[in-house]
């Protein structure tokens, strides 16, 4: 009995020592990350860093966290942010956001309110810590801008998974339920919420998303496959499928097939909202009329956009510069 007691005590002390070392290693890594961001002229601050979770978890809480990237002008702040990990499985993290947070850009400031916003992130268990898979979920999401618009979703799910055969290729899925567009776009003839908001796609990059993605340059997209992207609100539908790559200057190459139903109603709603420059709406209407004429009679559009040589073509007609995808 005495020997068993000693064994239990030694094991408990050993586990405590392991937890303490792992917790301190996590704290050191977080502090170093913030210090590295500050050395790059970021604003990267928090008032307190708490570590809890003994014996099986390492739960980290940052109080009054603020991050701002000077290159993009994007800033984020929250009263707290939490990262949970099992002490024996540190490559699997759970992130928890507060019910209110703020996201700013050079164009606007947005208040984000939600219930139960969480993410699960799993990294490959190697030195580069490449992203293996991630899932994000939230309920009662409401984004309110200081430009006098807001959008609401009953729930939002986002999933990302590294391809089994290509570590720089990621499968992507998004599903929004109960999405209510900004009030200025709503009319009595339309339901309050969209009936569908879904994306099923894959994106290939020039290298995996790993620990170097923040410390070094961002991985750049090299291929995009859209198996289905769909948004439907009442009778109005926008749907897209496509297979595209990027050239040496990150301009899109390939084809994107679009379907738009009741496009004139979309134009009318945009005009009636008073939120969009009438000149932009007039230009969009002319383009939609052109696309509609290429698709046949009616207010539906079936059109394939072709991207090549840095330009965009609708059928044989050049309509502008091809999108350039550069992540900074």
Secondary structure as the mmCIF struct_conf table of DSSP 4:
data_model
#
loop_
_struct_conf.conf_type_id
_struct_conf.id
_struct_conf.beg_label_comp_id
_struct_conf.beg_label_asym_id
_struct_conf.beg_label_seq_id
_struct_conf.end_label_comp_id
_struct_conf.end_label_asym_id
_struct_conf.end_label_seq_id
HELX_RH_AL_P HELX_RH_AL_P1 UNK A 2 UNK A 39
TURN_TY1_P TURN_TY1_P1 UNK A 40 UNK A 41
STRN STRN1 UNK A 43 UNK A 45
BEND BEND1 UNK A 47 UNK A 47
STRN STRN2 UNK A 48 UNK A 52
TURN_TY1_P TURN_TY1_P2 UNK A 54 UNK A 56
STRN STRN3 UNK A 57 UNK A 69
TURN_TY1_P TURN_TY1_P3 UNK A 70 UNK A 73
STRN STRN4 UNK A 74 UNK A 86
TURN_TY1_P TURN_TY1_P4 UNK A 87 UNK A 88
STRN STRN5 UNK A 89 UNK A 97
BEND BEND2 UNK A 99 UNK A 99
STRN STRN6 UNK A 100 UNK A 104
BEND BEND3 UNK A 106 UNK A 107
STRN STRN7 UNK A 109 UNK A 123
BEND BEND4 UNK A 125 UNK A 126
TURN_TY1_P TURN_TY1_P5 UNK A 127 UNK A 128
STRN STRN8 UNK A 131 UNK A 145
TURN_TY1_P TURN_TY1_P6 UNK A 146 UNK A 148
STRN STRN9 UNK A 149 UNK A 162
BEND BEND5 UNK A 164 UNK A 165
TURN_TY1_P TURN_TY1_P7 UNK A 167 UNK A 168
STRN STRN10 UNK A 169 UNK A 177
BEND BEND6 UNK A 178 UNK A 178
STRN STRN11 UNK A 180 UNK A 180
HELX_RH_3T_P HELX_RH_3T_P1 UNK A 183 UNK A 185
TURN_TY1_P TURN_TY1_P8 UNK A 188 UNK A 189
BEND BEND7 UNK A 190 UNK A 190
BEND BEND8 UNK A 192 UNK A 193
BEND BEND9 UNK A 195 UNK A 195
STRN STRN12 UNK A 196 UNK A 205
BEND BEND10 UNK A 206 UNK A 207
BEND BEND11 UNK A 210 UNK A 210
TURN_TY1_P TURN_TY1_P9 UNK A 211 UNK A 211
HELX_RH_AL_P HELX_RH_AL_P2 UNK A 212 UNK A 215
BEND BEND12 UNK A 216 UNK A 216
HELX_LH_PP_P HELX_LH_PP_P1 UNK A 217 UNK A 219
STRN STRN13 UNK A 221 UNK A 233
TURN_TY1_P TURN_TY1_P10 UNK A 234 UNK A 235
STRN STRN14 UNK A 236 UNK A 246
TURN_TY1_P TURN_TY1_P11 UNK A 248 UNK A 249
BEND BEND13 UNK A 250 UNK A 250
STRN STRN15 UNK A 251 UNK A 251
STRN STRN16 UNK A 252 UNK A 261
BEND BEND14 UNK A 262 UNK A 262
HELX_RH_AL_P HELX_RH_AL_P3 UNK A 263 UNK A 273
BEND BEND15 UNK A 274 UNK A 274
BEND BEND16 UNK A 276 UNK A 276
HELX_RH_AL_P HELX_RH_AL_P4 UNK A 278 UNK A 295
BEND BEND17 UNK A 297 UNK A 299
STRN STRN17 UNK A 300 UNK A 308
TURN_TY1_P TURN_TY1_P12 UNK A 309 UNK A 310
STRN STRN18 UNK A 311 UNK A 314
TURN_TY1_P TURN_TY1_P13 UNK A 315 UNK A 316
STRN STRN19 UNK A 317 UNK A 321
HELX_LH_PP_P HELX_LH_PP_P2 UNK A 322 UNK A 323
STRN STRN20 UNK A 324 UNK A 324
#
